[in-house]
Amino acid sequence: KTDENHNCWVVLSDEALFHKVVYEVLQTRLKLKGAFDKDIYFADAFFNWQECFQKHDNIGLFSETTLLQIYVKNGKPGSKGGIFLSELNMNEHENICLLIHLPKLDFASKNSKWFRALAQKANCIEFGNYNTDGLSRFIENQLAFYVGKEKNRLTNLILDKCEGNFTSAYNEIASLKLLHNSNEGDIDLTS
C-alpha cells in the first residue's frame, strides 16, 4: 500500500528485478498524468544532493514532472547526503518525483537519522523474506505461458538453478519465453 500524495519512493532490495518493477509502476502512474522527463544518478559519499535537486527544480521544457532516480549502491549517502535527506521536504520540489534505490539495509542503517526521516515522508517498499515458497510462486506465475506437462519439474529446475535469486529466475524465464516463442511453443526440460 502506498500514499498517492507522496512524490518520494524508496526501494530497499538486493534484487535488481524488484527495483525495476517499482520503477515500471511509477513510470506507468506518471504517464497517466502526462509527459515527464527522467534522469538517473548514482550517488556515493561525495554526491551533491543539493545541486542535483536545484538542477531539476525548474519546470522542464516539454513536461511538468521529472522522475529523478538516485541509486545509492552501498546504502550510505554520506554525511552531507544524510543531512540533506533528513531535511528533505518534497513539497518544496513539486515538479520532482523521487525514486531512491537502496540495497537491503542493516539494523543500524535503518535506525539512522536520515533513513528514519526519509521513511516518514516517502513510500518505502522493502522486499524481504526471500524464501523458497515465494520464489516458487513467482516462477510458477512467470511460467504461465508454458502449458507443458513437465511444468512442475521445470519450476523446480529453475528454482535449483537460481539459488534463491529472483532476478536470475526472471532472466532464465525470459530466455525460455524467447525459446518458446521462436520454437512455436515447443520447449522441454533440455531447453
matplotlib code that plots the C-alpha trace (Angstrom):
import matplotlib.pyplot as plt

x = [0.0, 1.3, 0.3, -0.6, 0.2, 3.9, 6.2, 9.1, 9.6, 12.3, 13.0, 15.1, 16.3, 19.4, 17.4, 17.5, 14.2, 12.3, 13.8, 12.7, 9.2, 8.7, 10.2, 7.8, 4.8, 5.9, 6.5, 3.0, 1.5, 3.4, 2.4, -1.2, -0.7, 1.0, 4.5, 7.5, 11.3, 13.6, 17.1, 19.3, 22.2, 24.5, 25.2, 28.3, 29.6, 30.6, 27.3, 25.9, 22.2, 21.5, 22.9, 21.0, 17.7, 18.4, 19.0, 15.6, 13.6, 12.9, 10.0, 11.2, 10.5, 8.3, 7.0, 5.9, 7.4, 10.8, 11.3, 14.6, 16.1, 19.0, 20.9, 22.8, 24.5, 26.2, 23.2, 25.3, 24.5, 27.5, 27.3, 26.2, 23.7, 22.4, 21.8, 20.1, 17.8, 16.8, 15.8, 14.3, 10.8, 9.4, 6.6, 9.2, 10.0, 6.5, 7.7, 10.1, 9.1, 12.0, 12.8, 15.7, 17.2, 18.9, 20.2, 18.8, 19.8, 21.2, 19.6, 22.0, 21.3, 17.6, 17.8, 20.0, 18.5, 18.4, 16.6, 14.0, 13.2, 13.0, 10.8, 8.3, 7.9, 8.2, 6.6, 9.2, 9.0, 11.2, 11.4, 12.4, 11.8, 13.3, 12.0, 11.7, 7.9, 7.8, 10.3, 8.5, 5.2, 7.0, 8.4, 5.0, 3.4, 6.1, 5.8, 2.1, 2.9, 4.1, 1.4, 3.6, 3.2, 6.6, 5.8, 6.4, 9.8, 10.7, 9.7, 12.0, 14.8, 14.7, 14.4, 17.5, 19.5, 18.8, 19.6, 17.0, 17.7, 14.6, 16.4, 18.3, 15.0, 13.3, 16.2, 16.1, 12.3, 12.7, 15.2, 12.8, 10.0, 12.1, 12.8, 9.1, 8.0, 10.7, 10.0, 6.2, 5.7, 7.9, 10.2, 11.1, 13.5, 16.5, 15.6]
y = [0.0, 3.4, 7.0, 8.6, 12.1, 11.2, 12.1, 10.3, 6.5, 4.4, 0.8, -1.5, -4.7, -6.5, -7.8, -5.7, -7.1, -5.5, -2.1, -2.5, -3.4, -0.4, 1.9, 0.5, 1.0, 4.6, 5.2, 4.0, 6.3, 9.3, 8.5, 8.6, 12.2, 13.4, 13.8, 13.6, 13.7, 11.3, 11.5, 8.9, 9.4, 7.1, 8.6, 8.0, 9.8, 12.8, 13.1, 16.7, 16.1, 19.9, 20.6, 17.7, 19.0, 22.6, 21.5, 19.8, 22.3, 24.3, 23.0, 21.2, 22.5, 19.6, 18.3, 19.4, 16.5, 14.9, 11.4, 11.6, 8.1, 8.0, 4.8, 4.6, 1.3, 0.9, 2.3, 5.1, 8.6, 10.2, 12.8, 15.6, 13.4, 12.1, 15.7, 16.6, 13.5, 14.0, 17.6, 16.9, 18.4, 17.1, 19.7, 22.2, 20.2, 19.8, 19.0, 16.2, 12.6, 11.0, 7.3, 6.3, 2.8, 1.3, -2.2, -4.2, -2.1, -3.4, -2.5, 0.4, 2.0, 1.7, 3.5, 6.3, 9.8, 10.2, 6.9, 7.4, 10.9, 9.6, 6.7, 9.1, 11.2, 8.5, 5.4, 2.9, -0.5, -3.2, -6.6, -9.1, -12.7, -14.2, -17.7, -20.7, -20.6, -17.0, -17.7, -20.9, -19.0, -16.3, -18.8, -20.5, -17.2, -16.2, -19.6, -19.0, -19.1, -22.7, -25.4, -28.5, -31.5, -31.0, -27.6, -28.7, -30.2, -27.1, -24.9, -27.0, -26.9, -23.1, -22.9, -25.0, -23.2, -19.7, -20.5, -18.0, -15.2, -13.6, -11.6, -14.7, -16.7, -13.9, -13.8, -17.6, -17.5, -14.6, -16.8, -19.7, -17.5, -16.4, -20.1, -20.9, -18.2, -18.9, -22.7, -22.3, -23.4, -26.5, -26.5, -29.1, -29.6, -29.7, -26.3]
z = [0.0, -0.9, -0.3, -3.6, -2.2, -1.7, -4.6, -3.0, -3.2, -1.6, -2.7, -0.5, -2.0, -3.3, -6.2, -9.4, -10.5, -7.6, -8.3, -12.0, -11.0, -8.7, -11.4, -14.0, -11.7, -11.0, -14.7, -15.6, -13.0, -14.3, -17.9, -16.9, -15.6, -18.8, -20.1, -17.8, -18.0, -16.2, -15.0, -13.3, -10.8, -8.9, -5.5, -3.5, -0.4, -2.5, -4.5, -4.3, -3.5, -3.1, -6.6, -8.1, -6.8, -7.8, -11.3, -11.5, -9.7, -12.8, -14.9, -18.0, -21.5, -22.5, -19.3, -15.8, -13.9, -13.6, -12.4, -10.6, -9.9, -7.5, -6.9, -3.6, -4.2, -0.8, 1.2, 2.6, 1.2, 3.0, 5.8, 3.6, 1.8, 5.1, 6.3, 3.0, 3.1, 6.7, 6.0, 2.6, 2.1, -1.2, -1.0, -2.0, -5.1, -6.5, -10.1, -9.0, -8.3, -6.5, -6.6, -4.4, -4.9, -1.8, -1.1, 1.8, 4.8, 8.1, 11.5, 12.2, 8.8, 9.2, 12.5, 11.2, 11.3, 7.5, 6.9, 9.7, 8.4, 4.8, 5.7, 7.3, 4.1, 1.4, 0.2, 1.4, -0.2, 1.2, -0.4, 2.2, 3.3, 0.2, 0.8, -1.4, -1.4, -2.6, -5.3, -6.3, -6.7, -8.6, -11.0, -11.5, -12.2, -14.7, -16.4, -17.2, -20.9, -20.6, -20.7, -21.0, -18.8, -17.1, -15.6, -12.0, -12.9, -14.9, -11.9, -9.6, -12.1, -12.3, -8.5, -8.1, -10.8, -9.4, -5.8, -4.3, -6.7, -8.2, -10.8, -12.0, -12.1, -14.1, -16.6, -17.1, -17.7, -20.1, -22.1, -22.0, -23.2, -26.2, -27.0, -26.5, -28.9, -31.6, -31.4, -31.7, -28.1, -28.3, -25.3, -22.7, -19.8, -22.0, -23.4]

ax = plt.figure().add_subplot(projection="3d")
ax.plot(x, y, z, "-o")
ax.set_aspect("equal")
plt.show()
